[in-house]
Amino acid sequence: MKGPLFYSKILLFGEYGIIKDSKGLSIPYSFYNGALKMDENPSEEAVKSNASLKNFVSHLKEIKEDVVVFNLNRLEEDVNAGMYFDSSIPQGYGVGSSGALVAAIYDKYAQDKITVLENLTREKLLKLKSVFSEMESFFHGKSSGLDPLNSYLSIPILIHSKDNIEATGIPSQSHNGKGAVFLLDSGIIGETAPMVSIFMENMKQEGFRSMLKDQFTKHTDACVDDFLKGDIKSLFKNTKQLSKVVLNNFKPMIPMQFHELWKKGIDTNEYYLKLCGSGGGGYILGFTENFEKAKQSLKGYKLEVVYNF
């Protein structure tokens, strides 16, 4: 048995801000993916995955039926028979490993499910998002439901605010362009829950709240608009400002050994770094107008191109 593939996702803009109603833009990233599987001779990884699926099933049983109804008997039978999630998506890297699993389970076991082939009205998107938010809270404590939504639909999602999201198109890539969005591997596994609780703690301070509104959200919204319009010049100007705001106000989310590298990008304009997901490790997202130059500047680090300008 092998189920359909579900892709990882990258939140290009909006990390933390979307908790507080900034805009956001999330795109599928097909380089990593996962599928539900059964094997005759399961590997050690498969056995581990199967054990965590058992716990996940207990969580799904708690979800109220007016939110979503699953074929729990079939799901339990499959899990007891050794079903697992076979995934190349790195965990704790901010690219949506739990999101893809949630999408795969919903796709296979939800009754009356909303499918990609329907006319995806805002109501349907919000309904899916709230179902996924309940399902994914098993992994993170609190989930927006956006990662699984992206994984499930495999289309870019534009977030206007918590209650206003739409499927969107993004400008097509210029494959011979010099500029790029890239992932930088920090080599450290990040944990979402502790990072979110630092953020929530900071939100209690007046100064942090106004920085979020006047600087962080302002630049994030501008970046989303620039990216969708394909206004590269303005995009890099705003990404630089966003990178500065993050360095000054989100230090705990940036691994210590990357503070200098982050600042170097801003000072030289060779690249600008930003958080990918909740930070604390995993991937760091980079934007550059000249990828070859950025590669020289970031020699010794593992980089992966996500999008070409």
C-alpha atoms as one frame of an Amber mdcrd trajectory, in Angstrom:
protein
   0.000   0.000   0.000   1.204   3.509  -0.788  -0.927   6.645  -0.520  -0.655
   9.866  -2.546   2.274  12.203  -1.930   1.924  15.327   0.197   4.512  18.065
  -0.113   6.344  20.147   2.448   5.610  23.861   2.585   7.528  27.101   2.980
   6.009  30.124   4.628   7.791  32.801   2.610   6.414  35.627   4.743   4.312
  35.869   7.863   6.008  33.721  10.530   4.740  34.876  13.966   2.956  37.795
  12.289   0.073  35.590  11.168  -0.620  34.770  14.818  -1.349  38.472  15.138
  -3.007  39.116  11.777  -0.205  40.184   9.476  -0.354  38.986   5.896   1.376
  35.765   4.977   2.303  33.780   1.902   2.819  30.054   1.983   3.970  27.945
  -0.980   4.253  24.172  -1.504   7.804  22.861  -1.766   7.858  19.578  -3.676
  11.523  18.806  -2.935  10.326  17.098   0.272   7.235  14.935   0.567   5.575
  12.131   2.474   2.991   9.364   1.992   1.155   6.808   4.121   2.589   3.323
   3.604   2.605  -0.281   4.755   5.587  -2.585   4.443   6.093  -6.290   4.987
   9.415  -5.648   6.709   9.185  -2.226   8.355  12.367  -0.310   9.099  13.148
   1.108  12.543  11.904   4.518  11.302   8.626   2.975  10.154   8.066   1.330
  13.540   8.685   4.675  15.287   6.329   6.465  12.929   3.658   3.813  13.482
   3.928   4.230  17.280   3.415   7.975  17.004   0.447   7.409  14.653  -1.163
   5.352  17.428  -0.948   8.364  19.755  -2.232  10.606  17.002  -5.301   8.383
  16.560  -6.152   8.867  20.244  -5.982  12.626  19.661  -8.264  12.394  16.611
 -10.871  10.542  18.685 -11.137  13.615  20.913 -12.066  15.969  18.046 -15.758
  16.831  18.125 -17.880  15.373  15.357 -19.261  18.756  14.355 -15.684  19.674
  13.331 -14.813  16.555  11.345 -15.809  12.882  11.239 -13.189  10.227  10.507
 -13.591   6.596   9.582 -11.846   5.711  12.844 -12.388   1.956  12.569 -10.579
   1.799   9.262  -7.849   4.127  10.510  -7.272   2.009  13.640  -7.220  -1.203
  11.615  -4.584   0.245   9.281  -2.457   1.612  12.113  -2.654  -1.698  13.982
  -1.597  -3.418  10.766   1.571  -1.296  10.784   0.750   1.749   8.644   3.303
   4.570   8.945   4.136   7.905   7.343   7.091   7.603   5.012   8.523  11.081
   4.704  11.616  12.824   3.393  10.508  16.038   5.144  13.005  16.933   7.875
  11.381  17.298  11.300  11.923  20.477  13.297  13.072  22.350  10.188  10.107
  24.652   9.632   9.017  23.041   6.379   5.841  21.394   7.636   6.583  17.749
   8.435   3.504  17.377  10.662   1.406  19.326   8.140   1.974  16.753   5.420
   1.027  13.906   7.768  -2.172  15.684   8.841  -3.076  16.261   5.170  -2.477
  12.593   4.324  -4.672  11.340   7.201  -7.487  13.770   6.355  -7.321  12.816
   2.678  -7.633   9.106   3.386  -9.910   8.904   6.422 -12.105  12.027   6.678
 -15.742  11.601   5.740 -17.456  14.250   3.576 -14.064  15.762   2.922 -13.542
  18.970   0.993 -11.469  18.174  -2.074  -9.062  20.155  -4.221 -11.309  19.695
  -7.236 -14.165  21.735  -5.793 -14.615  25.433  -6.168 -12.556  26.482  -3.153
 -14.583  29.301  -1.624 -13.238  31.246   1.324 -15.710  29.371   3.569 -14.339
  26.007   2.438 -10.744  27.123   2.941 -11.531  28.371   6.451 -13.411  25.159
   7.245 -10.400  23.092   6.136  -8.046  25.368   8.069 -10.046  24.922  11.290
 -10.185  21.124  10.868  -6.429  21.021  10.270  -5.789  23.343  13.195  -7.565
  20.878  15.542  -5.738  17.902  14.048  -2.271  19.485  14.085  -2.556  20.827
  17.630  -1.465  17.313  18.663   2.048  18.163  17.426   2.490  21.823  18.383
   0.050  22.585  21.188  -1.425  25.388  19.066  -1.614  25.305  15.286  -2.949
  27.731  12.698  -3.771  24.799  10.400  -1.977  26.505   7.504   0.801  23.947
   6.979  -1.597  21.048   6.400  -3.786  23.301   4.240  -0.844  24.049   1.992
   0.204  20.436   1.883  -3.318  19.200   1.184  -4.113  21.634  -1.607  -0.583
  21.956  -3.034  -1.215  25.549  -4.118   0.112  28.857  -2.763  -2.042  30.312
   0.019  -2.327  34.036   0.615  -3.186  34.937   4.201  -4.828  38.342   4.644
  -5.657  37.741   8.300  -6.698  34.859  10.552 -10.195  34.715   9.020  -9.379
  35.731   5.493  -7.337  33.411   3.294  -7.383  32.607  -0.404  -5.675  30.355
  -2.904  -3.382  32.470  -5.047  -0.995  32.332  -7.977   2.606  33.495  -7.689
   4.721  35.017 -10.483   6.385  32.267 -12.498  10.044  31.734 -11.794  12.736
  33.033 -14.082  14.995  30.012 -14.283  17.946  31.914 -15.658  17.507  34.777
 -13.177  20.368  35.678 -10.837  18.214  36.261  -7.756  16.866  33.531  -5.496
  14.989  32.566  -2.383  17.010  29.833  -0.698  17.082  27.662   2.402  20.150
  27.702   4.626  20.546  24.595   6.775  21.363  25.603  10.352  22.199  22.004
  11.226  20.134  22.345  14.420  16.696  20.870  15.061  14.228  23.548  16.153
  11.306  22.993  18.509   8.173  24.965  17.673   6.406  25.004  21.061   9.181
  26.730  23.133   9.686  29.385  20.434   5.981  30.185  20.310   5.862  30.488
  24.095   8.780  32.983  24.060   6.825  34.964  21.470   3.629  34.873  23.544
   5.587  35.983  26.628   7.067  38.920  24.658   3.579  39.861  23.477   2.783
  40.863  27.060   5.127  43.842  26.679   3.706  47.027  25.240   6.948  47.830
  23.347   7.075  44.443  21.648   3.431  44.691  20.601   3.899  48.092  18.997
   7.115  46.940  17.232   5.106  44.035  15.822   2.385  46.335  14.512   4.480
  49.310  13.341   7.507  47.480  11.948   7.207  43.712  11.625   3.670  43.580
  10.201   4.210  46.636   8.030   7.297  45.160   6.312   5.801  41.655   6.121
   2.665  42.948   4.381   4.799  45.001   1.977   6.965  41.939   1.159   3.877
  39.847   0.369   2.475  42.552  -1.923   5.845  43.065  -3.658   6.356  39.344
  -4.200   2.892  38.821  -5.691   3.266  41.873  -7.945   6.748  40.782  -8.985
   8.225  44.116  -7.842  11.706  42.782  -7.078  13.355  46.115  -6.305  10.817
  46.987  -3.636  10.777  43.387  -2.369  14.489  43.459  -1.540  14.181  46.851
   0.144  11.402  45.545   2.382  13.079  42.179   2.998  16.174  44.021   4.241
  14.037  46.009   6.705  12.280  42.816   7.814  15.621  41.067   8.317  16.764
  43.957  10.558  13.569  43.947  12.611  13.895  40.194  13.173  17.566  40.454
  14.179  16.767  43.218  16.680  13.600  41.756  18.171  13.570  37.983  17.640
  17.094  37.090  18.801  16.067  33.994  20.799  14.581  32.519  17.605  17.885
  32.896  15.725  20.513  30.337  16.763  23.389  32.156  18.481  26.011  31.202
  15.889  23.970  32.833  13.101  23.662  36.335  14.615  26.877  37.520  12.927
  26.025  35.911   9.597  22.587  37.540   9.709  24.126  40.974  10.335  26.764
  40.435   7.618  24.003  39.977   5.026  22.336  43.247   6.024  25.664  45.135
   6.044  26.915  43.832   2.683  23.492  43.561   0.915  24.699  40.229  -0.481
  21.752  38.351   1.061  19.042  38.916   3.673  18.059  36.224   6.144  14.705
  35.665   7.785  13.038  33.014   9.909  11.585  29.955   8.218   8.792  28.789
  10.495   9.251  29.363  14.209  13.067  29.464  14.165  15.306  28.145  16.933
  17.058  25.968  14.349  15.978  24.122  11.235  16.125  26.128   8.050  16.743
  29.840   7.754  15.228  31.505   4.698  17.489  33.654   2.518  16.761  36.217
  -0.188  19.428  37.399  -2.593  19.642  39.390  -5.821  22.740  37.443  -6.817
  22.798  33.815  -5.728  26.373  33.196  -6.938  27.614  36.042  -4.759  25.568
  34.852  -1.775  27.011  31.347  -2.226  30.543  32.754  -1.976  29.589  34.778
   1.046  27.979  31.749   2.739  30.717  29.265   1.813  30.650  26.161   3.970
  26.877  26.291   4.527  24.381  24.008   2.839  22.040  26.070   0.618  19.003
  24.946  -1.409  17.282  27.181  -3.947  13.508  27.370  -3.543  12.591  30.032
  -6.105  14.466  31.970  -8.807  13.930  35.636  -9.659
